Amino acid sequence: MLDHLQSANLFVVPLDEGRKWFRYHHLFSDLLRDRLQKTQSDRIPTLHRRASEWFAHQGLTSEAIHHALAARDFDRAADLIESVAVPLISQGKISAPQAWLEKLPSM
């Protein structure tokens, strides 16, 4: 299915040479997000939580944190941030952990 969509230049854009990773064309992605917001907005936090779990399972922690924050699942976001903050900061990469921490609610 993806091969057909891609060969017809419909909706998907490959992200790697092996054609394992794709993303929706940004206009189609915007349309889908808008439709979801209008028709099933109550499902959005659940979908973000599921995306966070999937990204974490793939080892893509930054993306997992983004979706946990979008789901307002602050406990999960804090756990994910804690798992990567020290190594990032020790490499001098302070901006990402700082930005994530600023999105967590004050205690």
Secondary structure, 3 states (H helix, E strand, C coil): CHHHHHHCCCCEEECCCCCCCEEECHHHHHHHHHHHHHHHHHHHHHHHHHHHHHHHHCCCHHHHHHHHHHCCCHHHHHHHHHHHHHHHHHCCCCHHHHHHHHHCCCC
